[in-house]
Amino acid sequence: MKRDETILKAVMESTHETVIDLVSAIGAENTAKLIETFSGCQLHVPLVETITKKQRNEKIYADFSDGWTFEQLSVKYHLTENTIRKIINDTRKRGRKPC
């Protein structure tokens, strides 16, 4: 039996809670690949908000450029008006021109 097949079989037969959760989320083959690649390592999985923040901020700036108010943006994106203002100011500082 090949190493890949051995790992896959072990994954499919595992009673380890983390392995079961991973199989449920990403499937047995992907779980086996994850285990083979990162076995023994601590793995940090970032929050969705962390990896989508740039795109969210770009949408906020685009909406602002289209005439949305700080108040409207804060309601739409569930952020405070101060946070919206900071995002707009930071975007301007990076050199992005209004549309």
Long-range contacts (C-beta under 8 A, 24 or more apart in sequence): 3-36, 4-32, 4-36, 7-32, 7-35, 7-36, 8-32, 11-35, 57-87, 57-90, 57-91, 58-91, 60-84, 60-87, 60-88, 61-87, 61-88, 61-91, 61-96, 62-99, 64-88, 65-98, 65-99, 66-99
